[in-house]
Amino acid sequence: MPAASPQPRRPRSGNRRDESARLAVLHAADDLLVEHGFGALTIEAIARRAGVAKQTIYRWWPSKVEILLDTLIEDSDKRLPVPTEKPTAESIRGYLRDLARFLAGDPAGKVLLALIAEAQHDPDTAKSFHKRYLGPRRDQEREMFARAVDAGEVSPRLGPDATIDALVGPIVYCALTGSTIPRGLVDTLVEDLLRPRSI
């Protein structure tokens, strides 16, 4: 009898994440953050809520901050995208209004605020937060403003980074301090800082 041919070897999965488990962990993390706050958020609690082993989480993420960053990045891409078309004052105004709503009512907005706060006294969180989220988003925002300037739609009073800080800063400050974001704040910021082209 001819020797039986060996069975093909199954590829090793290694640390490849099961997508349903990954999503369960991300959803559990932001739900628990909203319910209990950053200080009370633990890997053990995330594992229980997600229905996965704690060891599984540690194999995929080194800390709860990295879990929250994954959650924030994915949710921001879906619910707070930086406009890439129609570089106008109105598209910028719409983005800022979306940011205000995101911070005031979206669970991922609470994740963003929690990470901003944690970054103030944890250098490792600050470094990862800037590298993975703030830096890439700032690049996208800078490009959005540059395209609007090149199209003659806006004439900022400040340089690109100072303009972004001056527009976004008051909105984030209101959210961080638990204040209501005034209805006319975005309009005032856009009109004063960007001097949109009159139609």
C-alpha positions as CSV (number, residue, x, y, z in Angstrom):
1,M,0.0,0.0,0.0
2,P,1.3,3.4,-0.8
3,A,2.0,5.5,2.2
4,A,-0.8,7.8,3.1
5,S,-0.1,11.4,2.2
6,P,0.4,13.6,5.1
7,Q,-2.5,15.9,6.1
8,P,-1.9,19.5,5.1
9,R,-0.8,21.4,8.2
10,R,-3.3,24.0,9.4
11,P,-1.8,27.5,9.6
12,R,-1.1,28.6,13.1
13,S,-3.3,31.3,14.3
14,G,-0.7,32.7,16.7
15,N,-2.0,35.9,18.2
16,R,-4.5,36.6,15.5
17,R,-7.6,38.0,17.1
18,D,-11.0,36.5,16.7
19,E,-13.0,39.4,15.4
20,S,-16.1,38.8,17.4
21,A,-14.1,38.6,20.6
22,R,-12.1,41.7,19.7
23,L,-15.3,43.7,19.1
24,A,-16.8,42.3,22.3
25,V,-13.8,43.6,24.2
26,L,-13.9,47.1,22.6
27,H,-17.7,47.4,23.3
28,A,-17.2,46.2,26.8
29,A,-14.4,48.7,27.5
30,D,-16.3,51.8,26.3
31,D,-19.6,50.7,28.0
32,L,-17.8,50.2,31.3
33,L,-15.9,53.5,31.0
34,V,-19.2,55.4,30.6
35,E,-20.8,53.4,33.5
36,H,-18.0,53.6,36.0
37,G,-15.3,56.0,34.8
38,F,-11.6,55.4,33.9
39,G,-10.4,54.8,37.4
40,A,-12.7,51.9,38.0
41,L,-12.1,50.3,34.6
42,T,-10.1,47.1,34.9
43,I,-9.0,44.3,32.6
44,E,-10.9,41.9,34.8
45,A,-14.2,43.8,34.4
46,I,-13.7,44.1,30.6
47,A,-13.1,40.4,30.4
48,R,-16.2,39.5,32.4
49,R,-18.4,41.9,30.3
50,A,-16.9,40.7,27.0
51,G,-17.1,37.0,27.9
52,V,-13.4,36.4,27.2
53,A,-10.5,35.2,29.3
54,K,-8.3,37.9,30.9
55,Q,-5.3,36.2,29.4
56,T,-6.8,36.7,26.0
57,I,-7.0,40.4,26.5
58,Y,-3.4,40.7,27.8
59,R,-2.3,38.7,24.7
60,W,-3.8,41.3,22.5
61,W,-3.5,44.5,24.4
62,P,-0.8,45.6,27.0
63,S,-3.2,47.9,28.9
64,K,-6.7,49.3,29.2
65,V,-5.4,52.5,27.6
66,E,-4.6,50.6,24.4
67,I,-8.0,49.0,24.4
68,L,-9.6,52.4,24.7
69,L,-7.5,53.8,22.0
70,D,-8.6,51.0,19.6
71,T,-12.2,51.8,20.5
72,L,-11.7,55.5,20.0
73,I,-9.9,55.2,16.7
74,E,-12.5,52.9,15.2
75,D,-15.5,54.9,16.5
76,S,-14.0,58.2,15.5
77,D,-13.4,56.9,11.9
78,K,-17.0,55.9,11.7
79,R,-18.8,58.7,13.6
80,L,-16.4,61.7,13.5
81,P,-14.6,61.5,10.2
82,V,-12.5,64.5,9.1
83,P,-14.0,65.8,5.8
84,T,-12.0,65.0,2.8
85,E,-14.2,66.5,0.1
86,K,-15.6,70.0,-0.5
87,P,-13.1,72.1,1.4
88,T,-15.5,74.8,2.5
89,A,-16.2,76.9,5.6
90,E,-19.5,74.9,5.9
91,S,-17.8,71.5,5.9
92,I,-15.4,72.8,8.6
93,R,-18.4,74.2,10.6
94,G,-20.1,70.8,10.2
95,Y,-17.1,69.0,11.5
96,L,-16.9,71.2,14.5
97,R,-20.6,70.7,15.2
98,D,-20.1,66.9,14.9
99,L,-17.2,67.1,17.3
100,A,-19.4,69.0,19.9
101,R,-22.1,66.3,19.5
102,F,-19.5,63.5,19.7
103,L,-18.1,64.8,23.0
104,A,-21.4,65.6,24.5
105,G,-23.3,62.4,23.8
106,D,-21.3,59.6,22.2
107,P,-19.8,56.9,24.3
108,A,-16.6,57.2,22.3
109,G,-16.6,60.9,23.1
110,K,-16.4,60.0,26.7
111,V,-13.4,57.7,25.9
112,L,-11.7,60.7,24.2
113,L,-12.3,62.9,27.2
114,A,-11.1,60.2,29.6
115,L,-7.8,59.7,27.6
116,I,-7.2,63.5,27.5
117,A,-7.5,63.6,31.3
118,E,-5.4,60.5,31.9
119,A,-2.7,61.8,29.6
120,Q,-2.2,64.8,31.9
121,H,-0.5,62.7,34.6
122,D,0.6,59.5,32.8
123,P,3.5,60.0,30.3
124,D,3.0,56.6,28.8
125,T,-0.7,57.3,28.1
126,A,0.2,60.8,26.7
127,K,2.8,59.3,24.3
128,S,0.5,56.5,23.0
129,F,-2.4,58.9,22.7
130,H,-0.5,61.4,20.7
131,K,1.1,58.8,18.5
132,R,-1.9,56.7,17.7
133,Y,-4.8,59.2,17.8
134,L,-4.0,62.9,18.2
135,G,-1.1,63.1,15.8
136,P,-2.9,61.3,12.9
137,R,-6.1,63.3,13.4
138,R,-4.2,66.5,13.6
139,D,-2.6,65.7,10.2
140,Q,-6.1,65.1,8.8
141,E,-7.4,68.4,10.2
142,R,-4.4,70.3,9.0
143,E,-5.0,69.0,5.5
144,M,-8.7,69.9,5.7
145,F,-7.8,73.5,6.6
146,A,-5.0,73.7,4.0
147,R,-7.4,72.6,1.2
148,A,-10.0,75.2,2.3
149,V,-7.4,77.9,2.3
150,D,-6.1,76.9,-1.1
151,A,-9.6,77.0,-2.4
152,G,-10.1,80.5,-1.1
153,E,-12.9,79.4,1.1
154,V,-11.4,80.6,4.4
155,S,-8.8,83.2,5.5
156,P,-7.6,82.1,8.9
157,R,-6.3,84.7,11.3
158,L,-3.7,82.3,12.7
159,G,-1.4,79.6,11.4
160,P,-2.7,76.1,10.8
161,D,-2.0,74.5,14.2
162,A,-3.0,77.6,16.2
163,T,-6.2,77.7,14.2
164,I,-7.1,74.1,15.0
165,D,-6.3,74.7,18.7
166,A,-8.4,77.8,18.8
167,L,-11.4,76.1,17.1
168,V,-11.3,72.8,18.9
169,G,-10.0,74.0,22.3
170,P,-13.2,75.7,23.6
171,I,-15.4,72.8,22.5
172,V,-13.1,70.3,24.3
173,Y,-12.8,72.5,27.4
174,C,-16.6,72.8,27.7
175,A,-16.9,69.0,27.5
176,L,-14.1,68.3,29.9
177,T,-15.6,70.6,32.5
178,G,-19.1,69.2,32.1
179,S,-20.4,72.5,30.8
180,T,-23.1,72.7,28.1
181,I,-21.5,73.6,24.7
182,P,-23.3,76.8,23.7
183,R,-25.3,76.6,20.6
184,G,-23.7,79.5,18.9
185,L,-20.1,78.7,19.9
186,V,-19.1,76.9,16.7
187,D,-20.6,79.7,14.5
188,T,-18.7,82.4,16.5
189,L,-15.4,80.5,16.3
190,V,-15.7,79.9,12.6
191,E,-16.7,83.5,11.8
192,D,-14.1,85.1,14.0
193,L,-11.1,82.8,13.3
194,L,-11.7,81.6,9.7
195,R,-13.3,84.7,8.1
196,P,-15.2,82.6,5.6
197,R,-15.7,83.8,2.1
198,S,-18.9,85.7,1.7
199,I,-21.4,84.1,-0.7
